[in-house]
Amino acid sequence: MRFVLLGAAMFGLSLFVLQGQAGAPSGLPLPAELAVAAAAGLAAWWTRRSWWPLAAVAAVGHALLLLWPPLLAASYHAGRDLVRGRDVAAYLGGCAAVFGASALMGAWRDGVREVLAATPGNALFMALAVVGLPFALGLWTRARRELRRRAEREQIMRAEQVRAQERARIAREMHDVVAHRVSLIVLHAGALEVRTGDEEAARTAALIGGIGREALANLRDVLGVLRATDRATGSVTDRATGRPRAEEVAPPPTFADLDRLLDQSRALGVEVVRHDEGEVREVEPAVARTAYRVVQEALTNVHRHAADARTDVRVRYRPEALEVEVRNRAPGAPPAGLPGAGWGLVGLRERVELLGGTLRTSAQDDGGFLVAARIPA
């Protein structure tokens, strides 16, 4: 709409000038004046894509008819858009040539045209008015635009620095608290595995130690992401030095690791049965990771609230989506009472919805619980 108004204004002003109201009369018949004014208005409207047609109309119109509105607008665009020095010099040189041609035409036509175009004082005044001032205004507009962009970039950089510092702080807290506690669990499980004479207890201790070491590896990967992970090289970049650290980031779990996750729950005494429906196929890594996390979080809740309940894990491969359903029956023993943050399902729902999917959780009539996710694939 803005460019339509600009074109209309250019048409009206150009017609006003051609009729001698703000310049020398063109001497053209009215249809020709309307055609020239329409060309100027159309070129002004086209500046939404390119201002060079306006510059061409301005050069021809001013040289032949002393039509100054298109030249004024073109000079503003030149000052705003031309960056290289040779482009600026070429434009200003072209304007000088246009004014020279206009002076020759004025001397040939005599009358008002000669006074306005061929008199040195008037020609200089018009050059300053329709070229110099709008060109300077264009330069000022470009400078303001660059300053605004620079301020926006600096603001983004400052915000990124604040986020990086916050991520580093969170990483330090997680390392100091969580990693330390999990390391103690792994050490105590290893000591129990070595010292106990009970074979079943030794296997349980070995399982605990393996799960703890896997948790430490996952925690290390999370800390690596918080400290800015370079995905291209798989190395973790230190924010302080900007150099990649030697620590390698393990690949995130996918559906290929689902059976191992189920085996860990079975080793803890939970009866877990997997059911696959549909044609098994590869899905996008983000979808596979999210589906894995759905099963992982659901099994964690089973261990916390229904440790001895039979659990069915269903994976449905639909043509347009991957559906995961974890349903456990009512527990036969009181809940284990393990602590939880209370944010597992909330974060899981956000993760699924980020991929355009849905997560449904509900208590069942038989006392069990259902966690079902549908993820577009």
Summary of the structure (lengths in Angstrom):
residues: 377
radius of gyration: 37.6
end to end distance: 41.4
largest distance: 119.4
contacts: 1114
relative contact order: 0.05
helix: 65%
strand: 12%
